[in-house]
Amino acid sequence: MSASIQTESPVTITESAAKQIKEIWANDAEKRGKPLRVFVESGGCSWMQYGMDFDEEREGDFAGQFHGVGVVIDRVSAEYMRGTVIDFVDALTGGGFKIKNPNAKQSCGCGKSFEA
């Protein structure tokens, strides 16, 4: 790991989320083994929206390992997401990745956007 990578991740993932990520890796060779990048960007119905993708670590990122899965987040997104937990719920309705952000003043019903 590069000296420019911060090792204290402001975001954690649950065992359930890690299990789902490993399933994604098993079915997609291009994503396999890459850390989960978590970020925020402008948009959504509550001003900011969450994003996730599989990506390499970049200079200035915060990085962590949880249940065998790497997580990376850029410095700007980290300020909005400090203390956030990402879970995965396996349900017929309302299932998927769930983001619990203690910094969100208000969240949209879809769970993908928030107001900081």
C-alpha positions as CSV (number, residue, x, y, z in Angstrom):
1,M,0.0,0.0,0.0
2,S,1.3,3.4,-0.9
3,A,2.4,5.9,1.8
4,S,-0.2,8.3,0.3
5,I,-3.1,6.0,1.1
6,Q,-4.7,6.6,4.5
7,T,-5.4,3.4,6.4
8,E,-8.2,4.6,8.6
9,S,-11.4,4.1,6.7
10,P,-14.3,6.4,7.5
11,V,-16.7,3.8,6.1
12,T,-17.2,0.2,7.1
13,I,-19.1,-2.7,5.6
14,T,-20.9,-5.5,7.3
15,E,-20.2,-9.2,6.9
16,S,-23.4,-9.4,4.8
17,A,-22.2,-6.7,2.4
18,A,-18.8,-8.3,2.2
19,K,-20.4,-11.6,1.3
20,Q,-22.4,-10.0,-1.5
21,I,-19.3,-8.2,-2.9
22,K,-17.5,-11.6,-2.9
23,E,-20.4,-13.0,-5.0
24,I,-20.0,-10.1,-7.4
25,W,-16.3,-10.9,-7.7
26,A,-17.0,-14.5,-8.3
27,N,-19.2,-13.6,-11.3
28,D,-17.2,-10.8,-12.8
29,A,-13.5,-11.3,-13.5
30,E,-13.0,-7.6,-14.3
31,K,-14.1,-6.6,-10.8
32,R,-12.6,-9.6,-9.0
33,G,-10.4,-8.5,-6.1
34,K,-10.7,-4.8,-6.6
35,P,-11.7,-2.7,-3.6
36,L,-15.2,-1.2,-3.3
37,R,-15.0,2.5,-4.0
38,V,-17.6,4.5,-2.1
39,F,-18.3,8.1,-3.0
40,V,-20.8,11.0,-3.0
41,E,-21.6,13.2,-5.9
42,S,-24.1,16.0,-6.6
43,G,-27.6,14.8,-7.6
44,G,-30.5,12.7,-6.4
45,C,-33.6,14.0,-4.9
46,S,-31.9,15.2,-1.7
47,W,-29.0,17.1,-3.1
48,M,-26.2,14.5,-2.8
49,Q,-26.2,10.9,-3.8
50,Y,-24.1,7.8,-3.0
51,G,-22.2,5.8,-5.5
52,M,-20.3,2.6,-5.4
53,D,-18.0,0.9,-7.9
54,F,-15.0,-1.4,-8.0
55,D,-11.8,0.6,-8.5
56,E,-8.1,0.7,-7.6
57,E,-6.7,2.7,-4.7
58,R,-5.7,6.3,-5.6
59,E,-3.4,8.8,-4.0
60,G,-5.1,10.5,-1.0
61,D,-7.7,7.8,-0.6
62,F,-8.7,6.3,2.8
63,A,-8.6,2.5,2.6
64,G,-9.7,-0.3,4.9
65,Q,-10.3,-4.1,4.9
66,F,-13.5,-5.6,6.2
67,H,-14.3,-9.3,6.2
68,G,-11.8,-9.8,3.4
69,V,-13.0,-6.9,1.2
70,G,-11.1,-3.7,0.6
71,V,-13.0,-0.4,0.8
72,V,-11.6,2.9,-0.6
73,I,-13.0,6.4,-0.4
74,D,-11.7,9.8,-1.5
75,R,-11.1,12.6,1.0
76,V,-14.1,14.8,-0.1
77,S,-16.5,11.9,0.1
78,A,-15.0,10.8,3.4
79,E,-16.1,14.1,5.0
80,Y,-19.7,13.4,4.2
81,M,-19.6,9.8,5.1
82,R,-17.5,9.5,8.3
83,G,-19.0,6.8,10.5
84,T,-21.1,5.3,7.7
85,V,-21.9,1.6,7.6
86,I,-22.8,-0.2,4.4
87,D,-24.9,-3.3,4.8
88,F,-26.6,-5.7,2.4
89,V,-30.2,-6.9,2.8
90,D,-31.3,-9.9,0.9
91,A,-35.1,-9.3,0.5
92,L,-37.6,-9.6,-2.3
93,T,-38.6,-6.0,-1.9
94,G,-36.4,-3.3,-0.5
95,G,-33.3,-5.5,-0.7
96,G,-29.8,-4.5,-1.8
97,F,-27.0,-2.4,-0.4
98,K,-28.1,-0.1,2.5
99,I,-26.1,2.9,3.6
100,K,-26.5,4.1,7.2
101,N,-24.9,7.5,7.3
102,P,-24.9,9.3,10.7
103,N,-24.1,12.6,8.9
104,A,-27.2,12.7,6.8
105,K,-29.7,15.3,8.0
106,Q,-32.3,14.0,5.7
107,S,-32.4,11.0,3.4
108,C,-34.6,10.3,0.4
109,G,-37.1,7.4,0.4
110,C,-34.9,5.6,-2.2
111,G,-32.0,5.5,0.2
112,K,-29.5,6.6,-2.5
113,S,-29.5,10.3,-1.8
114,F,-29.2,12.5,1.2
115,E,-28.8,16.1,2.5
116,A,-25.6,16.7,4.6
